[in-house]
């Protein structure tokens, strides 16, 4: 099994930046893809949209069109940590950000979510 703990959310003015972190533990050797979803206000997590994802071992990141050029997903495998650097934040970026992991040993694993609030 894999466990995820997300952190780093907060409140920021539009145009500001935040960095989210997701600590990964367990069978990290079985990981395939990790990433972040955003659950907008009023949505259930099942309705959340993919923000960014990346292969755990190697490969190019994939971003939602709405965040391209503003967000950067990265990982530090030595510390089993996933990051999401969010710059030039917009009000529509507000939501609960969930990190997730897909592995070869079980169903998708979710972190508990971290709130990001962007205001004028």
Backbone bond lengths (Angstrom), bond angles and torsions (degrees), N, CA, C in turn:
res aa  C-N    CA-C-N  psi(-1)  N-CA   C-N-CA  omega(-1)  CA-C   N-CA-C  phi
1 X - - - 1.452 - - 1.518 110.98 -
2 X 1.332 114.44 158.28 1.457 121.53 177.87 1.522 108.48 -123.35
3 X 1.305 116.90 140.56 1.466 122.00 177.21 1.524 109.06 -120.63
4 X 1.332 114.89 143.53 1.459 121.27 -178.44 1.525 109.98 -128.37
5 X 1.331 116.30 138.22 1.456 121.41 175.87 1.519 108.17 -131.73
6 X 1.319 115.44 110.19 1.450 121.02 -179.20 1.525 111.47 -89.74
7 X 1.340 116.02 152.00 1.452 120.94 178.33 1.523 109.52 -158.79
8 X 1.337 115.57 171.96 1.456 119.87 172.44 1.508 115.75 104.42
9 X 1.320 118.24 -1.87 1.454 119.60 179.54 1.517 111.46 -71.09
10 X 1.322 115.11 176.48 1.451 119.78 178.88 1.511 110.59 167.13
11 X 1.327 114.87 -168.07 1.459 121.23 179.20 1.518 109.37 -109.88
12 X 1.320 115.89 138.08 1.455 120.83 -176.65 1.521 108.99 -149.64
13 X 1.313 115.90 153.49 1.458 119.72 175.43 1.518 110.34 -79.39
14 X 1.308 115.29 154.14 1.457 120.14 177.00 1.529 109.98 -54.20
15 X 1.330 115.46 136.60 1.449 121.15 -176.32 1.508 113.80 94.45
16 X 1.323 115.97 -11.70 1.455 120.72 -179.32 1.519 112.64 -83.09
17 X 1.336 114.80 -173.98 1.462 121.29 -176.07 1.527 110.73 -132.57
18 X 1.312 114.84 151.83 1.460 122.66 171.61 1.519 108.07 -143.71
19 X 1.312 115.20 153.81 1.464 120.31 176.04 1.518 108.45 -125.18
20 X 1.320 115.70 119.70 1.450 121.08 177.18 1.526 109.83 -95.14
21 X 1.325 115.07 148.03 1.456 121.16 177.04 1.515 109.24 -126.94
22 X 1.316 115.58 153.20 1.459 121.02 177.33 1.520 107.53 -142.26
23 X 1.315 115.59 110.81 1.457 121.03 179.27 1.522 109.28 -83.92
24 X 1.299 115.82 128.26 1.465 122.22 -176.83 1.521 108.79 -109.86
25 X 1.314 117.33 133.94 1.460 120.80 177.68 1.522 109.39 -140.34
26 X 1.311 115.38 167.89 1.454 120.23 -178.02 1.518 110.89 99.25
27 X 1.312 115.97 -143.48 1.461 121.23 -176.43 1.540 111.10 -81.32
28 X 1.306 116.22 70.20 1.458 120.78 -177.67 1.524 111.74 -67.00
29 X 1.325 117.01 -22.51 1.464 119.78 178.60 1.522 111.95 -66.82
30 X 1.325 116.43 -16.29 1.462 120.62 -179.72 1.526 113.06 -95.52
31 X 1.329 117.18 0.99 1.450 120.75 -177.00 1.522 112.13 -69.96
32 X 1.319 115.63 143.79 1.461 121.34 174.55 1.525 110.84 -113.82
33 X 1.305 116.79 -60.95 1.459 121.54 -177.17 1.523 109.81 -130.13
34 X 1.324 115.83 140.85 1.461 121.70 175.30 1.523 108.01 -129.69
35 X 1.312 115.88 157.51 1.459 117.09 -179.29 1.510 112.13 -179.41
36 X 1.332 114.27 -165.10 1.466 122.00 -176.53 1.526 110.25 -134.07
37 X 1.333 114.35 139.28 1.457 122.43 170.59 1.521 107.85 -115.30
38 X 1.314 116.49 152.71 1.460 121.81 173.47 1.524 110.00 -114.98
39 X 1.318 114.29 124.72 1.466 122.00 175.96 1.528 107.24 -100.07
40 X 1.320 116.32 107.06 1.462 120.78 -177.13 1.526 110.51 -71.27
41 X 1.328 117.35 158.66 1.473 120.67 178.46 1.519 111.73 -53.96
42 X 1.328 116.68 131.85 1.450 121.27 179.56 1.509 114.43 87.86
43 X 1.318 116.96 -8.76 1.468 120.02 -179.70 1.514 111.04 -94.08
44 X 1.319 114.59 151.93 1.452 119.42 169.30 1.522 107.16 -83.04
45 X 1.313 116.85 158.51 1.458 119.85 -178.76 1.530 111.05 -59.85
46 X 1.325 117.25 -30.75 1.464 119.87 179.14 1.529 112.11 -63.70
47 X 1.341 115.62 -19.87 1.460 120.31 -179.95 1.520 112.29 -95.61
48 X 1.307 116.68 1.18 1.459 120.41 -177.29 1.525 110.63 -63.10
49 X 1.324 114.95 151.49 1.459 121.79 -179.65 1.520 111.03 -106.13
50 X 1.326 114.41 143.68 1.459 119.54 176.96 1.517 109.98 -64.76
51 X 1.311 115.71 133.29 1.464 121.64 176.25 1.525 109.78 -99.35
52 X 1.327 115.70 -49.96 1.460 120.49 -179.41 1.521 109.07 -162.29
53 X 1.328 115.45 153.46 1.448 120.25 175.91 1.521 109.08 -148.90
54 X 1.324 114.98 161.27 1.458 120.45 -179.27 1.515 108.65 -155.84
55 X 1.313 116.82 146.79 1.452 120.80 174.88 1.524 109.08 -66.75
56 X 1.317 117.21 139.68 1.454 120.52 -177.37 1.528 111.43 -66.00
57 X 1.321 117.73 -35.75 1.454 119.80 -176.63 1.522 112.02 -89.73
58 X 1.299 117.96 -49.43 1.460 120.42 -179.39 1.519 108.73 -164.44
59 X 1.315 115.56 169.17 1.450 119.63 178.37 1.507 112.67 122.75
60 X 1.296 115.21 163.27 1.456 121.13 -178.25 1.531 110.39 -81.88
61 X 1.301 117.01 146.16 1.455 120.19 177.08 1.530 111.53 -72.53
62 X 1.308 114.95 158.46 1.463 122.66 176.82 1.519 107.02 -123.43
63 X 1.332 116.40 132.99 1.465 121.36 -177.24 1.523 110.87 -124.44
64 X 1.327 115.04 149.72 1.457 119.74 167.84 1.524 108.10 -66.50
65 X 1.310 116.37 147.40 1.469 120.43 -178.32 1.528 111.34 -56.48
66 X 1.307 116.39 -35.61 1.461 120.74 -174.43 1.525 113.67 -68.70
67 X 1.326 117.90 -16.10 1.459 119.71 -177.23 1.525 112.78 -116.42
68 X 1.302 117.33 -2.89 1.465 120.11 -179.47 1.522 110.45 -58.06
69 X 1.328 115.67 133.53 1.445 121.15 179.71 1.519 113.73 85.93
70 X 1.335 116.97 -10.27 1.462 120.79 -179.37 1.526 112.30 -116.67
71 X 1.315 116.83 -35.89 1.463 121.83 -177.66 1.520 109.40 -107.84
72 X 1.327 115.23 148.32 1.455 121.12 175.54 1.517 109.25 -134.41
73 X 1.322 115.37 123.72 1.458 120.49 175.39 1.515 108.44 -96.05
74 X 1.313 116.37 138.64 1.456 120.25 178.99 1.521 108.71 -151.05
75 X 1.301 115.79 170.66 1.457 120.06 -179.88 1.505 109.87 -147.89
76 X 1.295 115.32 152.22 1.452 121.72 175.12 1.516 105.84 -121.67
77 X 1.323 115.56 93.21 1.460 120.04 -173.15 1.528 112.03 -60.72
78 X 1.308 117.20 -34.90 1.466 120.16 -178.31 1.527 111.23 -61.24
79 X 1.341 115.49 -28.24 1.467 119.72 -179.97 1.522 111.36 -108.98
80 X 1.356 116.29 6.06 1.459 121.24 179.43 1.523 111.31 50.43
81 X 1.312 114.99 51.81 1.460 120.33 -177.43 1.520 110.18 -132.74
82 X 1.314 114.07 138.28 1.462 122.89 176.91 1.520 108.03 -110.10
83 X 1.342 116.06 142.90 1.455 120.66 -179.02 1.524 110.67 -127.30
84 X 1.324 114.79 156.04 1.458 121.21 169.75 1.524 106.93 -137.30
85 X 1.326 116.15 106.85 1.451 121.44 176.02 1.513 108.35 -87.70
86 X 1.308 116.32 121.97 1.464 121.33 -175.94 1.525 108.79 -117.68
87 X 1.322 115.55 114.33 1.459 122.03 179.22 1.523 110.10 -114.46
88 X 1.309 115.57 164.00 1.466 121.48 178.54 1.521 111.00 48.84
89 X 1.309 115.33 48.06 1.466 120.32 -175.48 1.523 111.73 -62.59
90 X 1.323 113.89 143.22 1.459 122.23 178.78 1.534 109.49 -116.30
91 X 1.325 115.88 160.57 1.454 119.84 179.81 1.527 110.95 -56.92
92 X 1.317 116.09 -37.17 1.467 119.80 -178.18 1.525 113.41 -71.80
93 X 1.313 117.48 -4.61 1.465 120.70 173.76 1.526 111.76 -81.80
94 X 1.310 116.50 -7.45 1.465 121.20 180.00 1.523 111.31 -59.64
95 X 1.315 115.91 138.24 1.449 120.55 177.36 1.516 111.46 160.03
96 X 1.308 114.88 -177.14 1.456 120.93 174.12 1.523 107.61 -97.12
97 X 1.320 114.97 123.77 1.455 120.16 -177.55 1.530 108.98 -98.39
98 X 1.315 114.55 123.89 1.463 121.28 -179.35 1.518 109.30 -111.57
99 X 1.312 117.18 125.32 1.450 118.40 169.71 1.530 107.87 -83.10
100 X 1.316 115.41 154.03 1.460 119.79 -179.47 1.511 108.93 -144.11
101 X 1.328 114.60 163.20 1.455 120.51 177.74 1.514 109.59 -143.74
102 X 1.302 115.69 134.11 1.464 122.91 171.76 1.515 107.95 -107.01
103 X 1.313 116.32 132.71 1.458 120.30 -179.77 1.526 109.13 -133.91
104 X 1.305 114.91 174.85 1.470 120.12 -178.89 1.524 111.63 -89.83
105 X 1.324 117.49 0.45 1.466 118.86 -173.33 1.524 113.14 -113.08
106 X 1.330 118.31 1.72 1.453 117.57 -179.48 1.504 112.28 -180.00
107 X 1.330 117.17 -175.42 1.467 121.04 -178.94 1.533 111.19 -70.33
108 X 1.332 115.43 169.54 1.465 121.19 178.49 1.530 109.86 -56.03
109 X 1.324 114.42 138.00 1.463 121.38 177.44 1.514 108.92 -108.64
110 X 1.345 116.35 140.12 1.458 121.88 -178.96 1.519 111.28 -117.95
111 X 1.335 115.23 144.78 1.449 119.65 167.79 1.510 108.86 -80.45
112 X 1.320 117.44 173.06 1.460 120.88 -172.49 1.517 113.14 -79.17
113 X 1.314 118.79 -9.00 1.453 121.22 178.75 1.510 112.31 91.21
114 X 1.325 115.19 143.15 1.455 121.51 177.66 1.532 108.27 -134.45
115 X 1.326 116.01 134.19 1.462 121.72 -173.78 1.522 111.37 -80.26
116 X 1.319 115.53 132.66 1.462 122.63 172.73 1.524 107.34 -122.34
117 X 1.323 115.73 123.10 1.457 120.96 179.74 1.518 109.06 -122.85
118 X 1.321 115.84 122.01 1.456 121.66 179.77 1.529 108.44 -113.79
119 X 1.322 116.74 127.02 1.461 120.88 -177.34 1.519 110.50 -127.49
120 X 1.322 114.50 167.07 1.463 119.26 179.85 1.519 111.15 -70.81
